[in-house]
Amino acid sequence: MAKKTVEIELVKTEAGYRRALKQVSHFFDHPPAAGSALEAQFELLMMMVERYEAEHFVVQSPDPVAAIEFAIEQRGLSSADLAGVLGSRQRVHDILQKKRKLSLEHVRALHDKLLIPADVLIQAY
């Protein structure tokens, strides 16, 4: 009985990336057996796809204010609910209107309370 293998090319071009995606989608529809050679090939293919995407499809971090607005929306809060986190309603208003920069204390509080990544909050806006 012949072993089933998948031909894998190094993903360096857009065309190679598209071919790799087709192969990956086949594996999602027909998962390889755990511990099999096909499973190892699938993992290798996924690593190449992820590497290509990381190099060619860079996702920019959101602006700090957009991240704050998204976090409060996702939690069903209002901007007024941030007064306890940022100090006052006026301070919240000024920050959300980009009239006031976030201090280190604000960054820490937003990171702790809303779980917004600190590296997003420290960006210039």
N, CA, C and O atoms as CSV, one atom per row, in Angstrom:
chain,resi,resn,atom,element,x,y,z
A,1,MET,N,N,0.839,-1.178,0.000
A,1,MET,CA,C,0.000,0.000,0.000
A,1,MET,C,C,0.885,1.242,0.000
A,1,MET,O,O,1.747,1.393,0.866
A,2,ALA,N,N,0.675,2.119,-0.958
A,2,ALA,CA,C,1.493,3.318,-1.099
A,2,ALA,C,C,1.075,4.367,-0.074
A,2,ALA,O,O,-0.106,4.550,0.222
A,3,LYS,N,N,2.096,5.052,0.458
A,3,LYS,CA,C,1.808,6.131,1.404
A,3,LYS,C,C,1.286,7.337,0.641
A,3,LYS,O,O,1.784,7.679,-0.431
A,4,LYS,N,N,0.285,7.966,1.208
A,4,LYS,CA,C,-0.283,9.158,0.604
A,4,LYS,C,C,0.528,10.362,1.068
A,4,LYS,O,O,0.738,10.550,2.266
A,5,THR,N,N,0.985,11.178,0.117
A,5,THR,CA,C,1.739,12.382,0.451
A,5,THR,C,C,1.175,13.561,-0.326
A,5,THR,O,O,0.442,13.402,-1.302
A,6,VAL,N,N,1.530,14.715,0.126
A,6,VAL,CA,C,1.125,15.953,-0.524
A,6,VAL,C,C,2.394,16.670,-0.948
A,6,VAL,O,O,3.335,16.805,-0.167
A,7,GLU,N,N,2.412,17.126,-2.186
A,7,GLU,CA,C,3.564,17.868,-2.659
A,7,GLU,C,C,3.476,19.285,-2.099
A,7,GLU,O,O,2.472,19.974,-2.274
A,8,ILE,N,N,4.540,19.705,-1.425
A,8,ILE,CA,C,4.562,21.024,-0.802
A,8,ILE,C,C,5.689,21.831,-1.426
A,8,ILE,O,O,6.836,21.390,-1.493
A,9,GLU,N,N,5.332,23.021,-1.879
A,9,GLU,CA,C,6.339,23.939,-2.408
A,9,GLU,C,C,6.564,25.056,-1.404
A,9,GLU,O,O,5.678,25.375,-0.611
A,10,LEU,N,N,7.724,25.637,-1.441
A,10,LEU,CA,C,8.027,26.774,-0.580
A,10,LEU,C,C,7.163,27.947,-1.034
A,10,LEU,O,O,7.155,28.287,-2.217
A,11,VAL,N,N,6.445,28.560,-0.118
A,11,VAL,CA,C,5.507,29.629,-0.460
A,11,VAL,C,C,6.261,30.966,-0.472
A,11,VAL,O,O,6.602,31.525,0.570
A,12,LYS,N,N,6.508,31.455,-1.706
A,12,LYS,CA,C,7.240,32.712,-1.857
A,12,LYS,C,C,6.518,33.718,-2.738
A,12,LYS,O,O,6.874,34.896,-2.760
A,13,THR,N,N,5.507,33.260,-3.463
A,13,THR,CA,C,4.791,34.146,-4.383
A,13,THR,C,C,3.298,34.110,-4.070
A,13,THR,O,O,2.817,33.251,-3.331
A,14,GLU,N,N,2.585,35.063,-4.650
A,14,GLU,CA,C,1.125,35.102,-4.496
A,14,GLU,C,C,0.493,33.827,-5.065
A,14,GLU,O,O,-0.431,33.267,-4.475
A,15,ALA,N,N,0.997,33.379,-6.207
A,15,ALA,CA,C,0.457,32.159,-6.819
A,15,ALA,C,C,0.722,30.947,-5.930
A,15,ALA,O,O,-0.151,30.095,-5.762
A,16,GLY,N,N,1.908,30.870,-5.369
A,16,GLY,CA,C,2.240,29.766,-4.458
A,16,GLY,C,C,1.386,29.822,-3.202
A,16,GLY,O,O,0.972,28.791,-2.674
A,17,TYR,N,N,1.131,31.022,-2.736
A,17,TYR,CA,C,0.268,31.206,-1.565
A,17,TYR,C,C,-1.135,30.694,-1.856
A,17,TYR,O,O,-1.724,30.000,-1.027
A,18,ARG,N,N,-1.671,31.027,-3.014
A,18,ARG,CA,C,-3.017,30.557,-3.372
A,18,ARG,C,C,-3.075,29.041,-3.495
A,18,ARG,O,O,-4.048,28.417,-3.072
A,19,ARG,N,N,-2.044,28.453,-4.068
A,19,ARG,CA,C,-2.009,26.980,-4.162
A,19,ARG,C,C,-1.947,26.364,-2.770
A,19,ARG,O,O,-2.601,25.356,-2.502
A,20,ALA,N,N,-1.166,26.965,-1.894
A,20,ALA,CA,C,-1.052,26.456,-0.526
A,20,ALA,C,C,-2.383,26.552,0.202
A,20,ALA,O,O,-2.745,25.649,0.956
A,21,LEU,N,N,-3.118,27.645,-0.019
A,21,LEU,CA,C,-4.432,27.785,0.610
A,21,LEU,C,C,-5.388,26.688,0.149
A,21,LEU,O,O,-6.184,26.183,0.941
A,22,LYS,N,N,-5.312,26.322,-1.116
A,22,LYS,CA,C,-6.162,25.239,-1.616
A,22,LYS,C,C,-5.817,23.930,-0.910
A,22,LYS,O,O,-6.705,23.167,-0.530
A,23,GLN,N,N,-4.528,23.681,-0.742
A,23,GLN,CA,C,-4.115,22.460,-0.051
A,23,GLN,C,C,-4.578,22.483,1.404
A,23,GLN,O,O,-5.051,21.472,1.923
A,24,VAL,N,N,-4.445,23.616,2.050
A,24,VAL,CA,C,-4.860,23.749,3.444
A,24,VAL,C,C,-6.360,23.509,3.572
A,24,VAL,O,O,-6.806,22.821,4.490
A,25,SER,N,N,-7.139,24.078,2.648
A,25,SER,CA,C,-8.590,23.895,2.738
A,25,SER,C,C,-8.963,22.431,2.586
A,25,SER,O,O,-9.921,21.973,3.208
A,26,HIS,N,N,-8.229,21.693,1.778
A,26,HIS,CA,C,-8.485,20.254,1.649
A,26,HIS,C,C,-8.267,19.555,2.996
A,26,HIS,O,O,-9.051,18.689,3.385
A,27,PHE,N,N,-7.209,19.934,3.696
A,27,PHE,CA,C,-6.939,19.316,5.002
A,27,PHE,C,C,-8.024,19.652,6.027
A,27,PHE,O,O,-8.346,18.836,6.890
A,28,PHE,N,N,-8.581,20.857,5.923
A,28,PHE,CA,C,-9.659,21.197,6.856
A,28,PHE,C,C,-10.901,20.361,6.574
A,28,PHE,O,O,-11.632,19.990,7.493
A,29,ASP,N,N,-11.132,20.070,5.305
A,29,ASP,CA,C,-12.275,19.233,4.938
A,29,ASP,C,C,-12.022,17.751,5.213
A,29,ASP,O,O,-12.959,16.998,5.481
A,30,HIS,N,N,-10.762,17.338,5.148
A,30,HIS,CA,C,-10.369,15.942,5.357
A,30,HIS,C,C,-9.162,15.896,6.290
A,30,HIS,O,O,-8.031,15.740,5.830
A,31,PRO,N,N,-9.392,16.033,7.604
A,31,PRO,CA,C,-8.271,16.091,8.557
A,31,PRO,C,C,-7.410,14.829,8.504
A,31,PRO,O,O,-7.930,13.715,8.442
A,32,PRO,N,N,-6.095,15.014,8.530
A,32,PRO,CA,C,-5.203,13.853,8.534
A,32,PRO,C,C,-5.210,13.168,9.898
A,32,PRO,O,O,-5.528,13.783,10.916
A,33,ALA,N,N,-4.863,11.914,9.899
A,33,ALA,CA,C,-4.796,11.147,11.150
A,33,ALA,C,C,-3.671,11.700,12.027
A,33,ALA,O,O,-2.603,12.067,11.537
A,34,ALA,N,N,-3.936,11.751,13.323
A,34,ALA,CA,C,-2.934,12.233,14.278
A,34,ALA,C,C,-1.669,11.387,14.189
A,34,ALA,O,O,-1.729,10.158,14.156
A,35,GLY,N,N,-0.532,12.060,14.150
A,35,GLY,CA,C,0.745,11.371,14.108
A,35,GLY,C,C,1.152,10.875,12.734
A,35,GLY,O,O,2.220,10.282,12.588
A,36,SER,N,N,0.331,11.102,11.730
A,36,SER,CA,C,0.634,10.616,10.384
A,36,SER,C,C,1.570,11.576,9.653
A,36,SER,O,O,1.773,12.717,10.068
A,37,ALA,N,N,2.131,11.077,8.554
A,37,ALA,CA,C,2.982,11.916,7.713
A,37,ALA,C,C,2.166,13.058,7.127
A,37,ALA,O,O,2.680,14.164,6.961
A,38,LEU,N,N,0.901,12.804,6.812
A,38,LEU,CA,C,0.037,13.865,6.281
A,38,LEU,C,C,-0.178,14.973,7.303
A,38,LEU,O,O,-0.248,16.150,6.950
A,39,GLU,N,N,-0.284,14.586,8.578
A,39,GLU,CA,C,-0.450,15.609,9.608
A,39,GLU,C,C,0.792,16.494,9.670
A,39,GLU,O,O,0.679,17.713,9.805
A,40,ALA,N,N,1.963,15.895,9.573
A,40,ALA,CA,C,3.212,16.665,9.586
A,40,ALA,C,C,3.277,17.583,8.368
A,40,ALA,O,O,3.730,18.722,8.480
A,41,GLN,N,N,2.836,17.109,7.221
A,41,GLN,CA,C,2.832,17.932,6.018
A,41,GLN,C,C,1.848,19.096,6.158
A,41,GLN,O,O,2.125,20.217,5.731
A,42,PHE,N,N,0.696,18.809,6.763
A,42,PHE,CA,C,-0.301,19.854,6.997
A,42,PHE,C,C,0.285,20.938,7.896
A,42,PHE,O,O,0.135,22.126,7.611
A,43,GLU,N,N,0.949,20.540,8.976
A,43,GLU,CA,C,1.548,21.514,9.888
A,43,GLU,C,C,2.611,22.352,9.196
A,43,GLU,O,O,2.694,23.562,9.408
A,44,LEU,N,N,3.416,21.713,8.375
A,44,LEU,CA,C,4.448,22.427,7.622
A,44,LEU,C,C,3.815,23.423,6.653
A,44,LEU,O,O,4.270,24.561,6.533
A,45,LEU,N,N,2.781,22.994,5.977
A,45,LEU,CA,C,2.070,23.861,5.046
A,45,LEU,C,C,1.476,25.065,5.783
A,45,LEU,O,O,1.561,26.195,5.302
A,46,MET,N,N,0.883,24.821,6.935
A,46,MET,CA,C,0.305,25.910,7.728
A,46,MET,C,C,1.380,26.907,8.156
A,46,MET,O,O,1.147,28.115,8.130
A,47,MET,N,N,2.539,26.419,8.545
A,47,MET,CA,C,3.625,27.323,8.942
A,47,MET,C,C,4.055,28.206,7.779
A,47,MET,O,O,4.319,29.394,7.963
A,48,MET,N,N,4.125,27.635,6.588
A,48,MET,CA,C,4.522,28.431,5.420
A,48,MET,C,C,3.459,29.470,5.079
A,48,MET,O,O,3.791,30.608,4.749
A,49,VAL,N,N,2.185,29.088,5.157
A,49,VAL,CA,C,1.100,30.031,4.898
A,49,VAL,C,C,1.134,31.161,5.924
A,49,VAL,O,O,1.024,32.332,5.562
A,50,GLU,N,N,1.284,30.818,7.189
A,50,GLU,CA,C,1.340,31.838,8.244
A,50,GLU,C,C,2.521,32.778,8.043
A,50,GLU,O,O,2.393,33.987,8.236
A,51,ARG,N,N,3.670,32.230,7.658
A,51,ARG,CA,C,4.854,33.071,7.425
A,51,ARG,C,C,4.617,34.030,6.263
A,51,ARG,O,O,4.953,35.211,6.347
A,52,TYR,N,N,4.038,33.518,5.180
A,52,TYR,CA,C,3.751,34.367,4.027
A,52,TYR,C,C,2.778,35.483,4.421
A,52,TYR,O,O,2.980,36.641,4.055
A,53,GLU,N,N,1.727,35.136,5.163
A,53,GLU,CA,C,0.744,36.128,5.582
A,53,GLU,C,C,1.363,37.173,6.503
A,53,GLU,O,O,1.054,38.359,6.388
A,54,ALA,N,N,2.230,36.747,7.410
A,54,ALA,CA,C,2.874,37.693,8.326
A,54,ALA,C,C,3.755,38.682,7.564
A,54,ALA,O,O,3.877,39.840,7.963
A,55,GLU,N,N,4.367,38.230,6.474
A,55,GLU,CA,C,5.243,39.098,5.688
A,55,GLU,C,C,4.479,39.992,4.718
A,55,GLU,O,O,4.915,41.109,4.439
A,56,HIS,N,N,3.351,39.520,4.201
A,56,HIS,CA,C,2.666,40.236,3.128
A,56,HIS,C,C,1.333,40.880,3.509
A,56,HIS,O,O,0.832,41.735,2.779
A,57,PHE,N,N,0.765,40.489,4.620
A,57,PHE,CA,C,-0.530,41.026,5.032
A,57,PHE,C,C,-0.424,41.564,6.448
A,57,PHE,O,O,-1.048,41.047,7.374
A,58,VAL,N,N,0.366,42.598,6.599
A,58,VAL,CA,C,0.614,43.185,7.907
A,58,VAL,C,C,-0.654,43.912,8.373
A,58,VAL,O,O,-1.196,44.760,7.664
A,59,VAL,N,N,-1.102,43.568,9.555
A,59,VAL,CA,C,-2.276,44.207,10.125
A,59,VAL,C,C,-1.809,45.314,11.063
A,59,VAL,O,O,-1.085,45.074,12.029
A,60,GLN,N,N,-2.239,46.518,10.755
A,60,GLN,CA,C,-1.855,47.650,11.581
A,60,GLN,C,C,-2.645,47.635,12.886
A,60,GLN,O,O,-3.820,47.271,12.908
A,61,SER,N,N,-1.992,48.031,13.959
A,61,SER,CA,C,-2.682,48.152,15.241
A,61,SER,C,C,-3.684,49.294,15.155
A,61,SER,O,O,-3.444,50.282,14.460
A,62,PRO,N,N,-4.803,49.166,15.856
A,62,PRO,CA,C,-5.768,50.269,15.827
A,62,PRO,C,C,-5.226,51.478,16.577
A,62,PRO,O,O,-4.354,51.363,17.438
A,63,ASP,N,N,-5.752,52.604,16.237
A,63,ASP,CA,C,-5.428,53.829,16.956
A,63,ASP,C,C,-5.923,53.656,18.400
A,63,ASP,O,O,-6.944,53.001,18.608
A,64,PRO,N,N,-5.240,54.215,19.393
A,64,PRO,CA,C,-5.626,54.018,20.793
A,64,PRO,C,C,-7.081,54.366,21.096
A,64,PRO,O,O,-7.750,53.642,21.833
A,65,VAL,N,N,-7.571,55.457,20.539
A,65,VAL,CA,C,-8.956,55.855,20.800
A,65,VAL,C,C,-9.919,54.842,20.178
A,65,VAL,O,O,-10.924,54.486,20.794
A,66,ALA,N,N,-9.622,54.377,18.967
A,66,ALA,CA,C,-10.466,53.356,18.338
A,66,ALA,C,C,-10.479,52.081,19.167
A,66,ALA,O,O,-11.517,51.430,19.285
A,67,ALA,N,N,-9.336,51.716,19.745
A,67,ALA,CA,C,-9.256,50.523,20.594
A,67,ALA,C,C,-10.105,50.699,21.857
A,67,ALA,O,O,-10.777,49.762,22.287
A,68,ILE,N,N,-10.076,51.876,22.439
A,68,ILE,CA,C,-10.882,52.150,23.640
A,68,ILE,C,C,-12.368,52.080,23.279
A,68,ILE,O,O,-13.153,51.443,23.981
A,69,GLU,N,N,-12.742,52.734,22.190
A,69,GLU,CA,C,-14.148,52.730,21.771
A,69,GLU,C,C,-14.637,51.306,21.486
A,69,GLU,O,O,-15.752,50.942,21.858
A,70,PHE,N,N,-13.806,50.516,20.832
A,70,PHE,CA,C,-14.166,49.127,20.537
A,70,PHE,C,C,-14.342,48.337,21.834
A,70,PHE,O,O,-15.300,47.577,21.977
A,71,ALA,N,N,-13.421,48.518,22.773
A,71,ALA,CA,C,-13.478,47.780,24.042
A,71,ALA,C,C,-14.731,48.124,24.834
A,71,ALA,O,O,-15.364,47.233,25.402
A,72,ILE,N,N,-15.100,49.399,24.880
A,72,ILE,CA,C,-16.297,49.749,25.653
A,72,ILE,C,C,-17.558,49.252,24.941
A,72,ILE,O,O,-18.519,48.841,25.590
A,73,GLU,N,N,-17.549,49.292,23.621
A,73,GLU,CA,C,-18.708,48.781,22.867
A,73,GLU,C,C,-18.868,47.273,23.087
A,73,GLU,O,O,-19.978,46.787,23.301
A,74,GLN,N,N,-17.763,46.544,23.035
A,74,GLN,CA,C,-17.805,45.094,23.208
A,74,GLN,C,C,-18.275,44.689,24.597
A,74,GLN,O,O,-18.841,43.610,24.773
A,75,ARG,N,N,-18.049,45.531,25.563
A,75,ARG,CA,C,-18.440,45.226,26.940
A,75,ARG,C,C,-19.798,45.838,27.320
A,75,ARG,O,O,-20.244,45.723,28.462
A,76,GLY,N,N,-20.442,46.490,26.346
A,76,GLY,CA,C,-21.738,47.091,26.611
A,76,GLY,C,C,-21.665,48.280,27.550
A,76,GLY,O,O,-22.621,48.572,28.269
A,77,LEU,N,N,-20.530,48.964,27.544
A,77,LEU,CA,C,-20.346,50.132,28.403
A,77,LEU,C,C,-20.593,51.401,27.610
A,77,LEU,O,O,-20.787,51.362,26.395
A,78,SER,N,N,-20.585,52.507,28.299
A,78,SER,CA,C,-20.653,53.805,27.632
A,78,SER,C,C,-19.388,54.567,27.997
A,78,SER,O,O,-18.635,54.160,28.882
A,79,SER,N,N,-19.165,55.672,27.307
A,79,SER,CA,C,-17.976,56.466,27.629
A,79,SER,C,C,-18.048,56.982,29.065
A,79,SER,O,O,-17.015,57.160,29.710
A,80,ALA,N,N,-19.250,57.221,29.567
A,80,ALA,CA,C,-19.400,57.687,30.954
A,80,ALA,C,C,-18.898,56.640,31.951
A,80,ALA,O,O,-18.447,56.987,33.043
A,81,ASP,N,N,-18.978,55.353,31.573
A,81,ASP,CA,C,-18.499,54.294,32.458
A,81,ASP,C,C,-16.979,54.331,32.642
A,81,ASP,O,O,-16.447,53.721,33.569
A,82,LEU,N,N,-16.293,55.041,31.766
A,82,LEU,CA,C,-14.834,55.132,31.867
A,82,LEU,C,C,-14.372,56.170,32.876
A,82,LEU,O,O,-13.182,56.244,33.182
A,83,ALA,N,N,-15.277,56.960,33.389
A,83,ALA,CA,C,-14.884,58.005,34.347
A,83,ALA,C,C,-14.156,57.405,35.541
A,83,ALA,O,O,-13.188,57.984,36.035
A,84,GLY,N,N,-14.608,56.263,35.998
A,84,GLY,CA,C,-13.949,55.607,37.125
A,84,GLY,C,C,-12.563,55.094,36.775
A,84,GLY,O,O,-11.707,54.955,37.650
A,85,VAL,N,N,-12.342,54.817,35.507
A,85,VAL,CA,C,-11.042,54.299,35.049
A,85,VAL,C,C,-10.072,55.444,34.755
A,85,VAL,O,O,-8.886,55.364,35.074
A,86,LEU,N,N,-10.589,56.499,34.147
A,86,LEU,CA,C,-9.717,57.587,33.699
A,86,LEU,C,C,-9.749,58.829,34.582
A,86,LEU,O,O,-8.951,59.745,34.384
A,87,GLY,N,N,-10.651,58.872,35.545
A,87,GLY,CA,C,-10.629,59.971,36.499
A,87,GLY,C,C,-11.841,60.876,36.503
A,87,GLY,O,O,-12.312,61.256,37.575
A,88,SER,N,N,-12.364,61.235,35.340
A,88,SER,CA,C,-13.545,62.100,35.293
A,88,SER,C,C,-14.190,61.974,33.919
A,88,SER,O,O,-13.575,61.509,32.959
A,89,ARG,N,N,-15.462,62.406,33.855
A,89,ARG,CA,C,-16.170,62.377,32.570
A,89,ARG,C,C,-15.506,63.327,31.568
A,89,ARG,O,O,-15.406,63.018,30.380
A,90,GLN,N,N,-15.058,64.475,32.055
A,90,GLN,CA,C,-14.410,65.444,31.172
A,90,GLN,C,C,-13.116,64.867,30.594
A,90,GLN,O,O,-12.819,65.053,29.414
A,91,ARG,N,N,-12.356,64.174,31.427
A,91,ARG,CA,C,-11.109,63.572,30.951
A,91,ARG,C,C,-11.417,62.505,29.898
A,91,ARG,O,O,-10.729,62.418,28.881
A,92,VAL,N,N,-12.442,61.699,30.139
A,92,VAL,CA,C,-12.853,60.682,29.163
A,92,VAL,C,C,-13.217,61.373,27.851
A,92,VAL,O,O,-12.759,60.966,26.783
A,93,HIS,N,N,-14.035,62.415,27.932
A,93,HIS,CA,C,-14.445,63.152,26.739
A,93,HIS,C,C,-13.231,63.690,25.986
A,93,HIS,O,O,-13.134,63.539,24.768
A,94,ASP,N,N,-12.313,64.314,26.706
A,94,ASP,CA,C,-11.128,64.893,26.070
A,94,ASP,C,C,-10.266,63.830,25.404
A,94,ASP,O,O,-9.735,64.059,24.317
A,95,ILE,N,N,-10.119,62.680,26.034
A,95,ILE,CA,C,-9.315,61.597,25.455
A,95,ILE,C,C,-10.001,61.045,24.212
A,95,ILE,O,O,-9.359,60.844,23.182
A,96,LEU,N,N,-11.305,60.800,24.308
A,96,LEU,CA,C,-12.022,60.236,23.156
A,96,LEU,C,C,-12.119,61.212,21.993
A,96,LEU,O,O,-12.267,60.792,20.846
A,97,GLN,N,N,-12.038,62.511,22.274
A,97,GLN,CA,C,-12.032,63.531,21.220
A,97,GLN,C,C,-10.608,63.855,20.755
A,97,GLN,O,O,-10.408,64.720,19.902
A,98,LYS,N,N,-9.632,63.159,21.319
A,98,LYS,CA,C,-8.211,63.329,20.998
A,98,LYS,C,C,-7.699,64.730,21.337
A,98,LYS,O,O,-6.794,65.255,20.688
A,99,LYS,N,N,-8.295,65.314,22.361
A,99,LYS,CA,C,-7.837,66.610,22.854
A,99,LYS,C,C,-6.817,66.436,23.967
A,99,LYS,O,O,-6.098,67.371,24.320
A,100,ARG,N,N,-6.763,65.238,24.510
A,100,ARG,CA,C,-5.854,64.948,25.616
A,100,ARG,C,C,-5.191,63.594,25.344
A,100,ARG,O,O,-5.844,62.645,24.910
A,101,LYS,N,N,-3.896,63.523,25.604
A,101,LYS,CA,C,-3.143,62.271,25.425
A,101,LYS,C,C,-3.333,61.371,26.639
A,101,LYS,O,O,-3.635,61.837,27.738
A,102,LEU,N,N,-3.152,60.096,26.422
A,102,LEU,CA,C,-3.206,59.139,27.527
A,102,LEU,C,C,-1.917,59.222,28.337
A,102,LEU,O,O,-0.823,59.258,27.774
A,103,SER,N,N,-2.051,59.253,29.646
A,103,SER,CA,C,-0.871,59.217,30.514
A,103,SER,C,C,-0.508,57.759,30.770
A,103,SER,O,O,-1.271,56.855,30.430
A,104,LEU,N,N,0.637,57.538,31.358
A,104,LEU,CA,C,1.046,56.180,31.715
A,104,LEU,C,C,0.033,55.556,32.674
A,104,LEU,O,O,-0.266,54.365,32.589
A,105,GLU,N,N,-0.484,56.367,33.577
A,105,GLU,CA,C,-1.505,55.895,34.529
A,105,GLU,C,C,-2.779,55.461,33.786
A,105,GLU,O,O,-3.390,54.450,34.133
A,106,HIS,N,N,-3.171,56.229,32.771
A,106,HIS,CA,C,-4.341,55.874,31.960
A,106,HIS,C,C,-4.107,54.566,31.219
A,106,HIS,O,O,-4.976,53.694,31.184
A,107,VAL,N,N,-2.925,54.439,30.629
A,107,VAL,CA,C,-2.584,53.228,29.881
A,107,VAL,C,C,-2.685,52.009,30.795
A,107,VAL,O,O,-3.288,50.998,30.435
A,108,ARG,N,N,-2.099,52.116,31.962
A,108,ARG,CA,C,-2.155,50.996,32.913
A,108,ARG,C,C,-3.595,50.665,33.301
A,108,ARG,O,O,-3.975,49.494,33.331
A,109,ALA,N,N,-4.392,51.681,33.596
A,109,ALA,CA,C,-5.779,51.460,34.017
A,109,ALA,C,C,-6.601,50.829,32.892
A,109,ALA,O,O,-7.364,49.892,33.131
A,110,LEU,N,N,-6.452,51.334,31.676
A,110,LEU,CA,C,-7.207,50.775,30.551
A,110,LEU,C,C,-6.772,49.342,30.244
A,110,LEU,O,O,-7.590,48.488,29.900
A,111,HIS,N,N,-5.486,49.102,30.374
A,111,HIS,CA,C,-4.969,47.748,30.161
A,111,HIS,C,C,-5.537,46.797,31.221
A,111,HIS,O,O,-5.984,45.697,30.894
A,112,ASP,N,N,-5.520,47.215,32.473
A,112,ASP,CA,C,-6.008,46.368,33.566
A,112,ASP,C,C,-7.518,46.165,33.528
A,112,ASP,O,O,-7.995,45.046,33.717
A,113,LYS,N,N,-8.269,47.227,33.289
A,113,LYS,CA,C,-9.737,47.161,33.378
A,113,LYS,C,C,-10.412,46.673,32.101
A,113,LYS,O,O,-11.389,45.927,32.158
A,114,LEU,N,N,-9.887,47.096,30.940
A,114,LEU,CA,C,-10.530,46.740,29.672
A,114,LEU,C,C,-9.727,45.734,28.852
A,114,LEU,O,O,-10.149,45.318,27.773
A,115,LEU,N,N,-8.558,45.346,29.382
A,115,LEU,CA,C,-7.695,44.352,28.728
A,115,LEU,C,C,-7.240,44.779,27.330
A,115,LEU,O,O,-7.052,43.946,26.443
A,116,ILE,N,N,-7.070,46.073,27.154
A,116,ILE,CA,C,-6.546,46.587,25.891
A,116,ILE,C,C,-5.026,46.452,25.957
A,116,ILE,O,O,-4.418,46.875,26.940
A,117,PRO,N,N,-4.401,45.871,24.933
A,117,PRO,CA,C,-2.944,45.731,24.965
A,117,PRO,C,C,-2.251,47.081,25.142
A,117,PRO,O,O,-2.580,48.053,24.463
A,118,ALA,N,N,-1.301,47.127,26.049
A,118,ALA,CA,C,-0.588,48.374,26.339
A,118,ALA,C,C,0.116,48.921,25.099
A,118,ALA,O,O,0.184,50.136,24.917
A,119,ASP,N,N,0.644,48.033,24.237
A,119,ASP,CA,C,1.361,48.517,23.053
A,119,ASP,C,C,0.426,49.248,22.103
A,119,ASP,O,O,0.878,50.104,21.343
A,120,VAL,N,N,-0.854,48.936,22.123
A,120,VAL,CA,C,-1.830,49.664,21.305
A,120,VAL,C,C,-2.072,51.044,21.918
A,120,VAL,O,O,-2.159,52.042,21.203
A,121,LEU,N,N,-2.177,51.090,23.229
A,121,LEU,CA,C,-2.511,52.339,23.921
A,121,LEU,C,C,-1.379,53.364,23.907
A,121,LEU,O,O,-1.637,54.563,24.007
A,122,ILE,N,N,-0.141,52.915,23.785
A,122,ILE,CA,C,0.983,53.866,23.830
A,122,ILE,C,C,1.330,54.468,22.475
A,122,ILE,O,O,2.235,55.297,22.379
A,123,GLN,N,N,0.624,54.063,21.435
A,123,GLN,CA,C,0.890,54.630,20.116
A,123,GLN,C,C,0.498,56.102,20.072
A,123,GLN,O,O,-0.389,56.561,20.792
A,124,ALA,N,N,1.185,56.809,19.212
A,124,ALA,CA,C,0.840,58.231,19.006
A,124,ALA,C,C,-0.466,58.330,18.234
A,124,ALA,O,O,-0.772,57.488,17.390
A,125,TYR,N,N,-1.218,59.357,18.533
A,125,TYR,CA,C,-2.458,59.624,17.775
A,125,TYR,C,C,-2.682,61.096,17.666
A,125,TYR,O,O,-3.668,61.528,17.067
